[in-house]
Amino acid sequence: MGKVVTIEFNTEESAQIFYDWSTRQDHIFGDPVVKSVELDWHTPHELYEHRYHLYRALVFSGIYRFKSWRSRLHHDETMFEDSFIVGINLVTGISSKRNDITYHLPLSWWESFDGITTYDKAPEYDGASPEEGLRRLEAFVDANKEPNRMYGGDRFA
């Protein structure tokens, strides 16, 4: 087996472009330049598959199914090739401000999100960076760490 190399990219999109390019079978002499790319114990493909499933689990958990949406178009009517966008509004506390966490997913996952609101166009992008998305997700988790009093506290302990 060849040497495993860790590669860091500036964006998920550039990582996906590199991964798609490196695994094509039509490189010089028909051999790919890179046999595989592994990030610690997983390939990028495995990590994306896990991300898709975890995000789907969050979207369909409890009341968040009713706060989630999907669209085949961004607000400006563009979209990445063979992709769609899914958002979940993780409003915490008494604020009514949108607090969306969004991900682009392969169009092949569209039917996996049947049952949530479908928009012709996604809500307008609020400019949140990937780091801001992580902060929103962390704040959501922190706000929901307390035992669920509606079900009698530590029901599943």
CNS distance restraints for C-alpha pairs under 8 A (distance, minus, plus):
assign (resid   4 and name CA) (resid  37 and name CA) 7.13 0.50 0.50
assign (resid   4 and name CA) (resid  38 and name CA) 6.53 0.50 0.50
assign (resid   5 and name CA) (resid  37 and name CA) 6.96 0.50 0.50
assign (resid   5 and name CA) (resid  38 and name CA) 6.97 0.50 0.50
assign (resid   5 and name CA) (resid  39 and name CA) 7.84 0.50 0.50
assign (resid   6 and name CA) (resid  37 and name CA) 7.44 0.50 0.50
assign (resid   6 and name CA) (resid  38 and name CA) 6.67 0.50 0.50
assign (resid   6 and name CA) (resid  39 and name CA) 5.72 0.50 0.50
assign (resid   6 and name CA) (resid  40 and name CA) 7.39 0.50 0.50
assign (resid   7 and name CA) (resid  39 and name CA) 7.69 0.50 0.50
assign (resid   8 and name CA) (resid  15 and name CA) 7.99 0.50 0.50
assign (resid   9 and name CA) (resid  14 and name CA) 6.43 0.50 0.50
assign (resid   9 and name CA) (resid  15 and name CA) 5.69 0.50 0.50
assign (resid  10 and name CA) (resid  14 and name CA) 6.96 0.50 0.50
assign (resid  10 and name CA) (resid  15 and name CA) 7.88 0.50 0.50
assign (resid  11 and name CA) (resid  15 and name CA) 6.46 0.50 0.50
assign (resid  12 and name CA) (resid  16 and name CA) 6.14 0.50 0.50
assign (resid  13 and name CA) (resid  17 and name CA) 6.14 0.50 0.50
assign (resid  14 and name CA) (resid  18 and name CA) 6.15 0.50 0.50
assign (resid  15 and name CA) (resid  19 and name CA) 6.09 0.50 0.50
assign (resid  16 and name CA) (resid  20 and name CA) 5.99 0.50 0.50
assign (resid  17 and name CA) (resid  21 and name CA) 6.10 0.50 0.50
assign (resid  18 and name CA) (resid  22 and name CA) 5.90 0.50 0.50
assign (resid  19 and name CA) (resid  23 and name CA) 6.24 0.50 0.50
assign (resid  19 and name CA) (resid  37 and name CA) 7.54 0.50 0.50
assign (resid  19 and name CA) (resid  44 and name CA) 7.68 0.50 0.50
assign (resid  20 and name CA) (resid  24 and name CA) 6.50 0.50 0.50
assign (resid  22 and name CA) (resid  32 and name CA) 6.10 0.50 0.50
assign (resid  22 and name CA) (resid  33 and name CA) 6.04 0.50 0.50
assign (resid  22 and name CA) (resid  34 and name CA) 5.41 0.50 0.50
assign (resid  22 and name CA) (resid  35 and name CA) 7.60 0.50 0.50
assign (resid  22 and name CA) (resid  36 and name CA) 7.73 0.50 0.50
assign (resid  23 and name CA) (resid  32 and name CA) 5.98 0.50 0.50
assign (resid  23 and name CA) (resid  33 and name CA) 7.88 0.50 0.50
assign (resid  23 and name CA) (resid  34 and name CA) 6.90 0.50 0.50
assign (resid  23 and name CA) (resid  35 and name CA) 7.12 0.50 0.50
assign (resid  23 and name CA) (resid  36 and name CA) 7.26 0.50 0.50
assign (resid  24 and name CA) (resid  32 and name CA) 6.15 0.50 0.50
assign (resid  25 and name CA) (resid  30 and name CA) 5.65 0.50 0.50
assign (resid  25 and name CA) (resid  31 and name CA) 5.99 0.50 0.50
assign (resid  25 and name CA) (resid  32 and name CA) 5.59 0.50 0.50
assign (resid  26 and name CA) (resid  30 and name CA) 4.87 0.50 0.50
assign (resid  26 and name CA) (resid  31 and name CA) 6.88 0.50 0.50
assign (resid  26 and name CA) (resid  32 and name CA) 7.18 0.50 0.50
assign (resid  27 and name CA) (resid  31 and name CA) 5.63 0.50 0.50
assign (resid  27 and name CA) (resid  32 and name CA) 5.50 0.50 0.50
assign (resid  27 and name CA) (resid  33 and name CA) 7.03 0.50 0.50
assign (resid  28 and name CA) (resid  32 and name CA) 7.68 0.50 0.50
assign (resid  36 and name CA) (resid  43 and name CA) 7.70 0.50 0.50
assign (resid  37 and name CA) (resid  43 and name CA) 5.96 0.50 0.50
assign (resid  37 and name CA) (resid  44 and name CA) 7.14 0.50 0.50
assign (resid  38 and name CA) (resid  42 and name CA) 5.51 0.50 0.50
assign (resid  38 and name CA) (resid  43 and name CA) 4.34 0.50 0.50
assign (resid  38 and name CA) (resid  44 and name CA) 6.72 0.50 0.50
assign (resid  39 and name CA) (resid  43 and name CA) 5.73 0.50 0.50
assign (resid  39 and name CA) (resid  44 and name CA) 6.83 0.50 0.50
assign (resid  42 and name CA) (resid  46 and name CA) 5.97 0.50 0.50
assign (resid  42 and name CA) (resid  47 and name CA) 6.46 0.50 0.50
assign (resid  43 and name CA) (resid  47 and name CA) 6.40 0.50 0.50
assign (resid  44 and name CA) (resid  48 and name CA) 6.14 0.50 0.50
assign (resid  45 and name CA) (resid  49 and name CA) 6.19 0.50 0.50
assign (resid  46 and name CA) (resid  50 and name CA) 6.24 0.50 0.50
assign (resid  47 and name CA) (resid  51 and name CA) 6.15 0.50 0.50
assign (resid  48 and name CA) (resid  52 and name CA) 6.13 0.50 0.50
assign (resid  49 and name CA) (resid  53 and name CA) 6.34 0.50 0.50
assign (resid  50 and name CA) (resid  54 and name CA) 6.07 0.50 0.50
assign (resid  51 and name CA) (resid  55 and name CA) 5.97 0.50 0.50
assign (resid  52 and name CA) (resid  56 and name CA) 6.11 0.50 0.50
assign (resid  52 and name CA) (resid 105 and name CA) 7.26 0.50 0.50
assign (resid  53 and name CA) (resid  57 and name CA) 6.19 0.50 0.50
assign (resid  54 and name CA) (resid  58 and name CA) 6.37 0.50 0.50
assign (resid  55 and name CA) (resid  59 and name CA) 6.16 0.50 0.50
assign (resid  56 and name CA) (resid  60 and name CA) 6.21 0.50 0.50
assign (resid  56 and name CA) (resid 112 and name CA) 7.95 0.50 0.50
assign (resid  56 and name CA) (resid 113 and name CA) 7.29 0.50 0.50
assign (resid  57 and name CA) (resid  61 and name CA) 6.09 0.50 0.50
assign (resid  58 and name CA) (resid  64 and name CA) 7.34 0.50 0.50
assign (resid  59 and name CA) (resid  64 and name CA) 5.68 0.50 0.50
assign (resid  59 and name CA) (resid  65 and name CA) 5.33 0.50 0.50
assign (resid  59 and name CA) (resid  68 and name CA) 6.15 0.50 0.50
assign (resid  59 and name CA) (resid  88 and name CA) 6.48 0.50 0.50
assign (resid  60 and name CA) (resid  64 and name CA) 6.28 0.50 0.50
assign (resid  60 and name CA) (resid  65 and name CA) 4.66 0.50 0.50
assign (resid  61 and name CA) (resid  65 and name CA) 6.27 0.50 0.50
assign (resid  63 and name CA) (resid  67 and name CA) 6.98 0.50 0.50
assign (resid  64 and name CA) (resid  68 and name CA) 6.10 0.50 0.50
assign (resid  64 and name CA) (resid  88 and name CA) 7.03 0.50 0.50
assign (resid  64 and name CA) (resid  89 and name CA) 7.71 0.50 0.50
assign (resid  64 and name CA) (resid  90 and name CA) 7.74 0.50 0.50
assign (resid  65 and name CA) (resid 115 and name CA) 7.81 0.50 0.50
assign (resid  65 and name CA) (resid 116 and name CA) 6.04 0.50 0.50
assign (resid  66 and name CA) (resid 116 and name CA) 6.60 0.50 0.50
assign (resid  66 and name CA) (resid 117 and name CA) 7.42 0.50 0.50
assign (resid  67 and name CA) (resid  88 and name CA) 5.75 0.50 0.50
assign (resid  67 and name CA) (resid  89 and name CA) 5.47 0.50 0.50
assign (resid  67 and name CA) (resid  90 and name CA) 7.63 0.50 0.50
assign (resid  68 and name CA) (resid  86 and name CA) 7.32 0.50 0.50
assign (resid  68 and name CA) (resid  87 and name CA) 5.54 0.50 0.50
assign (resid  68 and name CA) (resid  88 and name CA) 4.14 0.50 0.50
assign (resid  68 and name CA) (resid  89 and name CA) 6.26 0.50 0.50
assign (resid  68 and name CA) (resid 116 and name CA) 5.97 0.50 0.50
assign (resid  68 and name CA) (resid 117 and name CA) 6.47 0.50 0.50
assign (resid  69 and name CA) (resid  86 and name CA) 5.70 0.50 0.50
assign (resid  69 and name CA) (resid  87 and name CA) 5.28 0.50 0.50
assign (resid  69 and name CA) (resid  88 and name CA) 6.39 0.50 0.50
assign (resid  69 and name CA) (resid 116 and name CA) 5.55 0.50 0.50
assign (resid  69 and name CA) (resid 117 and name CA) 4.58 0.50 0.50
assign (resid  69 and name CA) (resid 118 and name CA) 5.62 0.50 0.50
assign (resid  69 and name CA) (resid 119 and name CA) 6.97 0.50 0.50
assign (resid  70 and name CA) (resid  84 and name CA) 7.25 0.50 0.50
assign (resid  70 and name CA) (resid  85 and name CA) 5.60 0.50 0.50
assign (resid  70 and name CA) (resid  86 and name CA) 4.27 0.50 0.50
assign (resid  70 and name CA) (resid  87 and name CA) 6.24 0.50 0.50
assign (resid  70 and name CA) (resid 113 and name CA) 7.70 0.50 0.50
assign (resid  70 and name CA) (resid 116 and name CA) 7.14 0.50 0.50
assign (resid  70 and name CA) (resid 117 and name CA) 6.38 0.50 0.50
assign (resid  70 and name CA) (resid 118 and name CA) 4.98 0.50 0.50
assign (resid  70 and name CA) (resid 119 and name CA) 6.20 0.50 0.50
assign (resid  70 and name CA) (resid 122 and name CA) 7.09 0.50 0.50
assign (resid  71 and name CA) (resid  84 and name CA) 5.92 0.50 0.50
assign (resid  71 and name CA) (resid  85 and name CA) 5.49 0.50 0.50
assign (resid  71 and name CA) (resid  86 and name CA) 6.63 0.50 0.50
assign (resid  71 and name CA) (resid 118 and name CA) 5.76 0.50 0.50
assign (resid  71 and name CA) (resid 119 and name CA) 5.12 0.50 0.50
assign (resid  71 and name CA) (resid 120 and name CA) 6.00 0.50 0.50
assign (resid  71 and name CA) (resid 121 and name CA) 5.76 0.50 0.50
assign (resid  71 and name CA) (resid 122 and name CA) 5.48 0.50 0.50
assign (resid  72 and name CA) (resid  79 and name CA) 6.97 0.50 0.50
assign (resid  72 and name CA) (resid  83 and name CA) 7.17 0.50 0.50
assign (resid  72 and name CA) (resid  84 and name CA) 4.57 0.50 0.50
assign (resid  72 and name CA) (resid  85 and name CA) 6.41 0.50 0.50
assign (resid  72 and name CA) (resid 119 and name CA) 7.98 0.50 0.50
assign (resid  72 and name CA) (resid 120 and name CA) 7.05 0.50 0.50
assign (resid  72 and name CA) (resid 121 and name CA) 6.99 0.50 0.50
assign (resid  72 and name CA) (resid 122 and name CA) 7.84 0.50 0.50
assign (resid  73 and name CA) (resid  77 and name CA) 5.09 0.50 0.50
assign (resid  73 and name CA) (resid  78 and name CA) 5.60 0.50 0.50
assign (resid  73 and name CA) (resid  79 and name CA) 5.30 0.50 0.50
assign (resid  73 and name CA) (resid  84 and name CA) 6.76 0.50 0.50
assign (resid  73 and name CA) (resid  85 and name CA) 7.41 0.50 0.50
assign (resid  73 and name CA) (resid 120 and name CA) 6.74 0.50 0.50
assign (resid  73 and name CA) (resid 121 and name CA) 4.95 0.50 0.50
assign (resid  73 and name CA) (resid 122 and name CA) 6.14 0.50 0.50
assign (resid  74 and name CA) (resid  78 and name CA) 5.36 0.50 0.50
assign (resid  74 and name CA) (resid  79 and name CA) 5.86 0.50 0.50
assign (resid  74 and name CA) (resid  85 and name CA) 7.53 0.50 0.50
assign (resid  74 and name CA) (resid 121 and name CA) 5.49 0.50 0.50
assign (resid  74 and name CA) (resid 122 and name CA) 4.92 0.50 0.50
assign (resid  74 and name CA) (resid 123 and name CA) 7.44 0.50 0.50
assign (resid  74 and name CA) (resid 124 and name CA) 7.52 0.50 0.50
assign (resid  74 and name CA) (resid 125 and name CA) 7.99 0.50 0.50
assign (resid  75 and name CA) (resid 121 and name CA) 5.04 0.50 0.50
assign (resid  75 and name CA) (resid 122 and name CA) 4.91 0.50 0.50
assign (resid  75 and name CA) (resid 123 and name CA) 5.71 0.50 0.50
assign (resid  75 and name CA) (resid 124 and name CA) 5.06 0.50 0.50
assign (resid  75 and name CA) (resid 125 and name CA) 7.10 0.50 0.50
assign (resid  76 and name CA) (resid 121 and name CA) 7.72 0.50 0.50
assign (resid  76 and name CA) (resid 124 and name CA) 7.87 0.50 0.50
assign (resid  77 and name CA) (resid 121 and name CA) 6.57 0.50 0.50
assign (resid  79 and name CA) (resid  83 and name CA) 6.81 0.50 0.50
assign (resid  79 and name CA) (resid  84 and name CA) 6.95 0.50 0.50
assign (resid  80 and name CA) (resid  84 and name CA) 7.48 0.50 0.50
assign (resid  82 and name CA) (resid 106 and name CA) 5.94 0.50 0.50
assign (resid  82 and name CA) (resid 107 and name CA) 5.21 0.50 0.50
assign (resid  82 and name CA) (resid 108 and name CA) 7.99 0.50 0.50
assign (resid  83 and name CA) (resid 104 and name CA) 6.27 0.50 0.50
assign (resid  83 and name CA) (resid 105 and name CA) 5.46 0.50 0.50
assign (resid  83 and name CA) (resid 106 and name CA) 4.50 0.50 0.50
assign (resid  83 and name CA) (resid 107 and name CA) 4.59 0.50 0.50
assign (resid  84 and name CA) (resid 104 and name CA) 5.54 0.50 0.50
assign (resid  84 and name CA) (resid 105 and name CA) 5.56 0.50 0.50
assign (resid  84 and name CA) (resid 106 and name CA) 6.47 0.50 0.50
assign (resid  84 and name CA) (resid 107 and name CA) 5.74 0.50 0.50
assign (resid  84 and name CA) (resid 110 and name CA) 7.41 0.50 0.50
assign (resid  85 and name CA) (resid 102 and name CA) 6.72 0.50 0.50
assign (resid  85 and name CA) (resid 103 and name CA) 5.68 0.50 0.50
assign (resid  85 and name CA) (resid 104 and name CA) 4.39 0.50 0.50
assign (resid  85 and name CA) (resid 105 and name CA) 6.16 0.50 0.50
assign (resid  85 and name CA) (resid 122 and name CA) 7.53 0.50 0.50
assign (resid  86 and name CA) (resid 102 and name CA) 5.51 0.50 0.50
assign (resid  86 and name CA) (resid 103 and name CA) 5.56 0.50 0.50
assign (resid  86 and name CA) (resid 104 and name CA) 6.44 0.50 0.50
assign (resid  86 and name CA) (resid 105 and name CA) 7.44 0.50 0.50
assign (resid  87 and name CA) (resid 100 and name CA) 5.94 0.50 0.50
assign (resid  87 and name CA) (resid 101 and name CA) 5.54 0.50 0.50
assign (resid  87 and name CA) (resid 102 and name CA) 4.21 0.50 0.50
assign (resid  87 and name CA) (resid 103 and name CA) 6.65 0.50 0.50
assign (resid  88 and name CA) (resid  99 and name CA) 7.99 0.50 0.50
assign (resid  88 and name CA) (resid 100 and name CA) 5.27 0.50 0.50
assign (resid  88 and name CA) (resid 101 and name CA) 5.47 0.50 0.50
assign (resid  88 and name CA) (resid 102 and name CA) 6.56 0.50 0.50
assign (resid  89 and name CA) (resid  98 and name CA) 6.05 0.50 0.50
assign (resid  89 and name CA) (resid  99 and name CA) 5.19 0.50 0.50
assign (resid  89 and name CA) (resid 100 and name CA) 4.24 0.50 0.50
assign (resid  89 and name CA) (resid 101 and name CA) 6.56 0.50 0.50
assign (resid  90 and name CA) (resid  98 and name CA) 7.54 0.50 0.50
assign (resid  90 and name CA) (resid  99 and name CA) 5.33 0.50 0.50
assign (resid  90 and name CA) (resid 100 and name CA) 6.00 0.50 0.50
assign (resid  90 and name CA) (resid 101 and name CA) 7.23 0.50 0.50
assign (resid  90 and name CA) (resid 136 and name CA) 7.76 0.50 0.50
assign (resid  90 and name CA) (resid 137 and name CA) 7.83 0.50 0.50
assign (resid  90 and name CA) (resid 140 and name CA) 6.55 0.50 0.50
assign (resid  91 and name CA) (resid  95 and name CA) 6.68 0.50 0.50
assign (resid  91 and name CA) (resid  96 and name CA) 6.66 0.50 0.50
assign (resid  91 and name CA) (resid  97 and name CA) 6.94 0.50 0.50
assign (resid  91 and name CA) (resid  98 and name CA) 6.39 0.50 0.50
assign (resid  91 and name CA) (resid  99 and name CA) 5.52 0.50 0.50
assign (resid  91 and name CA) (resid 100 and name CA) 7.96 0.50 0.50
assign (resid  91 and name CA) (resid 140 and name CA) 7.88 0.50 0.50
assign (resid  92 and name CA) (resid 140 and name CA) 6.52 0.50 0.50
assign (resid  92 and name CA) (resid 143 and name CA) 7.02 0.50 0.50
assign (resid  99 and name CA) (resid 136 and name CA) 6.99 0.50 0.50
assign (resid 100 and name CA) (resid 133 and name CA) 7.93 0.50 0.50
assign (resid 101 and name CA) (resid 133 and name CA) 5.80 0.50 0.50
assign (resid 101 and name CA) (resid 136 and name CA) 7.32 0.50 0.50
assign (resid 101 and name CA) (resid 137 and name CA) 7.26 0.50 0.50
assign (resid 102 and name CA) (resid 133 and name CA) 7.93 0.50 0.50
assign (resid 105 and name CA) (resid 109 and name CA) 6.73 0.50 0.50
assign (resid 106 and name CA) (resid 110 and name CA) 7.55 0.50 0.50
assign (resid 109 and name CA) (resid 113 and name CA) 7.11 0.50 0.50
assign (resid 110 and name CA) (resid 114 and name CA) 7.17 0.50 0.50
assign (resid 128 and name CA) (resid 132 and name CA) 5.51 0.50 0.50
assign (resid 128 and name CA) (resid 133 and name CA) 6.46 0.50 0.50
assign (resid 129 and name CA) (resid 133 and name CA) 6.31 0.50 0.50
assign (resid 130 and name CA) (resid 134 and name CA) 6.39 0.50 0.50
assign (resid 131 and name CA) (resid 135 and name CA) 6.31 0.50 0.50
assign (resid 132 and name CA) (resid 136 and name CA) 6.15 0.50 0.50
assign (resid 133 and name CA) (resid 137 and name CA) 6.20 0.50 0.50
assign (resid 134 and name CA) (resid 138 and name CA) 6.02 0.50 0.50
assign (resid 135 and name CA) (resid 139 and name CA) 6.06 0.50 0.50
assign (resid 136 and name CA) (resid 140 and name CA) 6.14 0.50 0.50
assign (resid 137 and name CA) (resid 141 and name CA) 6.29 0.50 0.50
assign (resid 138 and name CA) (resid 142 and name CA) 6.10 0.50 0.50
assign (resid 139 and name CA) (resid 143 and name CA) 6.07 0.50 0.50
assign (resid 140 and name CA) (resid 144 and name CA) 6.38 0.50 0.50
assign (resid 141 and name CA) (resid 145 and name CA) 6.23 0.50 0.50
assign (resid 147 and name CA) (resid 153 and name CA) 4.87 0.50 0.50
assign (resid 147 and name CA) (resid 154 and name CA) 5.91 0.50 0.50
assign (resid 148 and name CA) (resid 152 and name CA) 6.80 0.50 0.50
assign (resid 148 and name CA) (resid 153 and name CA) 5.18 0.50 0.50
assign (resid 148 and name CA) (resid 154 and name CA) 7.34 0.50 0.50
assign (resid 149 and name CA) (resid 153 and name CA) 4.69 0.50 0.50
assign (resid 151 and name CA) (resid 155 and name CA) 6.47 0.50 0.50
